[in-house]
Amino acid sequence: MSPAFWARLGGGLMFLDVALGAFAAHGLKARLTPEMLAVFETGARYQAYHALALLLLAAMRGPDKAGWCFAGGITLFSGSLYLLALTGERRFGMITPLGGLLFLAGWALFALKAA
């Protein structure tokens, strides 16, 4: 993938993260328990970290495999936490570690290939 692809994906995910953060702060605060709001905020925080990592990959023309791991990690890790917080269905929490593994793989690939 081209650096422009990773820049667009990272920028789009950051846009979504800001929108989700505003949604949580203004629309969910009164509806979720403090525990579930914290779960949602954890998903948003890790989405932001890894969207920024995609922007860094774009700037560095870094490894594509790391980018795919970061994107997949956002989908599985953050996505499962959003679903858990919004639905209360604990089974979504079983998906979260898979996203965490993708984040770890992405950082390992980044460290090995980005030089």
N, C-alpha and C positions, 0 to 999 in steps of 0.2 A: 504494500500500500504506500501511497505517496505521503510525504509530510503534510500536504494540504488535507488529506483525508483525516489524519490523526488530529490536526488542528481543528478541523470542523467538528469532529466527534468530541474532542475535549471541550471545545467551546459550547457545543450543544448540551453536553452533560453538565457543565457548570451553570448554564442558563436554567436547566431543569432543577439543579440543586438549589439555586436561589429561589425559584418558584416554590419548590417543596418546603423549603425553610420558612418562607412567608406563610404558606398554607398551614404548616404546623404551628407557627407562632400565633396566627390569627384565627384559624379555623378549627384546629384540633385541641388547643390548650384546654378548652372547656369540655371537650368530649372524651378525651383519653385520660386514663389514670396517669399519675406521674411516672410510673414504671413503664407504661407503654409509650408515653411521650419520649422518655429517654431512649427507648428502643428505636423509635422513629428517628430521633436526632442522631443516634449512632450510625444508622444507615446513611443519613445525609452527610455526616462528617466524613465517612469513608468514601462516599461518592465524590465529595469535593477533593479529597486527597488524591484520588486516582484519576479524576478528570484533569487535575493539574499535572499529574504524571504523564498523561497523554499529550498535553501541551508541551511538556519538556521533551518528550520523545520526538514530537514534530520539529521542535527547534533544533534538536541535536541530530535529526535524521537517524534516530535510534532504532533498535531492533523491533521489527514488526511483531514477532512472536510475543514480546513483552506487552505490546499494545493490545493484542488479542486477549492476553491473560488479564490485563487490567479491565478491559471492556467486559469480559465474561465475569470477572470478579464483581464488578459493579452490579451487573444484572443479577447474579445469584446472591451475593452477600447483601447489598443494599436492598435489592428487590424483595428478598425474603423477609428482611426486617420491616420494610414498609408494609408488606402483607400481614405479617404477624401483628404489628401495632394496630393496623386498621381493622382487622377481622378478629383478633384474639385467638386465632387458630394456631395452637402451639406446634402443629406439625410443620408449619413453614420454617420453624427454627431448625429443622433437620437439614435444610438446604444451605443454611448460612455457612457452615464450615467448609463446604465445597467452594464457595466464593472466596473464603479466606485462603484456601489452598491455592486458588488461582492468583490471588494477590501475591502470595509468597513466591509462586513460580515466576510471576511477572518481574518481581524485584530481583530474583536470582538471575533471570535472563538479562535484565537490564544491567546488573553488575558485571556479568560475564561478557556481554557483547558491546556495551556502550563505552567506547574509549576513543 
